[in-house]
C-alpha cells in the first residue's frame, strides 16, 4: 500500500527537534513527505533524528542552535532564504521549564532563560520567517503552548506560565494580522505528555500513564496541512 504523503515537497522547520515532542513532530512531518530543518542545541539528538528521517526515505538538514543566541534565528532565516526561498511549515516547539519556585524567589537569570526561549524566540521567529511563510502557497505555523498560562495559572509556575500566556497573546495577535494572506498560525496545547520536561516538573508521576509524544505529533501535523483553515486558535490535544 502506498503511504500518503500530503506534505511532499514541503519544507518544515522544527525547533526542539532533538527529543520529546519536537522529535516526534519532525518524524511525523517527514513521514508525511516534508523535508525537515531540525533545530536544537543537542547535536547527538539531531543526528538520531537525521538517521530516523533517512530511514523513512526523507531528507533532513540539522541546525545546532541555541535560540537565545543574539542572531542565530535571523542567520537561520537567511540560510533558508538562500537555499529554499520559502518556508512552508514552522513549528516553534522548543521550551524551557525554568525553576518551579515562588514567584518572589525567581532569579533574573531564570526569567531571561525562560522568556528568551518560550516567548522572545518565537517572536523573533515570526519576524525572521514571516516573509518566507508568505512565499509559500500555504504557510503554516504551529506554536506549542501550555494550559499553565493565562487559562490556568498554577502556584510556583510563574515564569513558565507567564511565558506561555505571553505566547498565546503573541500568536493570536499575529494570526489576526495574517488574515487575508495564505499563512495560518495556531497554538497547540499538548497537555501532559511523556517527555523529559514533564518528568522534571512532576518527578513522582508515572510516565507510562501519559500519552507518548507520537500520539500528540499527529495533531500538530494536521495543523500544517495546506487545506487547514483554522487560524489563531488554541488547539487542545485533550479534545
N, C-alpha and C positions, 0 to 999 in steps of 0.2 A: 504494500500500500504506500502511495506517495505521501510524504509528510507535507502538511500545509505550511507554506512559508509566506504569510501575509505581509511580512516586513522585508521581503527580498529587496536587495539593492538600496536599503535604507541605512543611514549612518546613525549610530546611537552612542551617546556619551553617558557613562555611569560613574558617579563618584562613590567612594567607599566600596569599590568593586572587588576587593581582595578577600572578603569574607562576609558571612552573615547574609542579610537580606540583599545587599548590593551585589554580592557574588551570584546569588540565585537569580536576581533580576537580569543580570548580564547574560547568564546562561540561557534563560528563557527567551530573551531577545535574540540571541544567536540562533537558538533552535527555530525561531520564527523567521530566520533569514537575515537579520540585521548584522551589519559589520560593527564590531564593538570597539569603542575607545574606553579602555578601562583605566580609571584614575584611583589611586590610593597611595598611602605612604609606605605600604609594605611591599617591597619588591618580590619577596618569596611568594606571597599570596597572589600577586598579579601573574607570576609565572605559572602557578597552578591553574589560574583562570585561563591563561593562554593555552595550556595543554588541553583543558576541558573543551574550550571553544574549537580548537583544531580537531579534536576527536569527533565533533559534530559536523565537521566539514566547513566550519566557518572561519572568519578572519578576525583577529584582534590586534589592536595597537595598544601597547602598555605605556602608561604615563605615571611614573613615580612622582608624586607631588603632595606637598603639604599645602592644603588650601589656605592656610594662614600666611603663606609666604607673600611678600609685598606685591609681586607682579606675576605670580605663577599662572593664575587663571587667565589673565589678559594675554600672556605669551602663548598659552594653550589655544586660545581663540584665534590668534594669528596663525598658528600652525594648522589648525583646522581649516581656516580660510585658504591657506596656500595649497593644501592637499585636496580638499573636497569642495570648497567654495559654498558649502551649505552644511547645515546640521538638521537632521530630520527628527531626532529624539534626544532630549536632555533629561536625565534622571539625577536629581540632587538628593542623594541618599545618605552621604557621609554625615555622621553625627558624633557629638561629644557629650557625654553624660555629665562630667564635672563632679563636684562633691555634693553628696546628699547630706546637707547640714543646715542649721538655722540660717535664715536669710542674713541676719546681722553678723554672722561669722564667715560669710563667703569672702575670700580674699580677692583682690583686684585681678590677680593672675588667672584665677578660675573664671571670673566674669569675662575677661578678654578671650580666653580659650574657647569657652562655650559659645558666647555670642559670635566670636570670629568664625567658627565652623558652622554653627546651626543657623545663623541669620545673616552675617555680613558676607560670607562666601556665596550663599545663594543670591544675595543682592548683586554681588559682583558678577556672578554668572549671568544674571538677567541682563546686565549692562553689556557684558562682553559677547554674549551669544544671541541676543535678540535679533540682530540683522541676519545672522546665519540661519536661525529658525525661520525667519520670514522669507529667506531664499529657498526654503523647501516648499513643495506643493502642499504639504500638510505637516507643519512643525508641531511637535507635541512635547510639552514639558511637564514632568511629574516631580513633585517635591514631597519627601517623606516627612510627615509631621507626627504629632502625638496628641492623645486626649489630655495629657498632662500639660495644659496650657490655659488659654482663656476659657475653654469649655469645661475644664475640670481641674482646678488648682489643687495642689497637694502639699501638705507641710513638708519642708526640707527639700523640696524640688524647685526652689525659686529660680535658680539660674537656668536650668534646663527648661522649666515650664515657661519662663519669660521669653526665652529664645524661640520656642515653638509658637507661642502666642503671637510674637512679632512676625514669624514666618508666615503664619496663616494670613495676617493682615497684608503683608507684603505681596504674597502671591495673588490674593483675591483682588487687591488694588491693580496689580499688573494685568490680571485677566480682564478687568473692565476696560483697560486701555487697549487690549488686543481685539476688542470687538470690531468687526469689520475687516479683520485680517484672516489669514489661513492658519494662524497659530492658536493652539488651545493650551491652557495652563491649569492644572488641577493639583490638589493635595491628596496624598494617600495616608490615612491613619491605619497602620497595620495592626494595632492593638498589641497584646503580649505575644511575643514571638521567641522561639528558641534561638537566641543569639548570645554572644559574649557580653554585650552591653546589658542585656536583660539579666544575665547571671550575676554580673557585678552589682546591679541595682537590687536584686532580690536573691541573695545567696542561699536562703533557706528554701527556695522554691524548687519543686521537682521539674527540671526542664522537659522531661518527657510528657508532661501534662500540657505542654504548649504546642501550638502549630509549628511545623517546620517552615523555614523561610521559603522553601519551594512552593508551599501552599499559598503563600501571600504573593509571590512573584507573578503568578498568573494574572492577578488583579491589576498589578502595575502594567503588565504588557497590554491588557485590554485598553488602558488609558492612552497607549501610544499608537493605536491603530489609526490609519488615515481616515477611517469613517467615524471616528469618535467625535461626538458633538458637544459633550459636556465641557464646560469652561468655568473656572473659578469655584469649583465645588470641592468640598472635603469628603472624600470617598472613604468610608469605613470598611475595613476588611471583615468587621463583625456583622456587616449587613445592616 
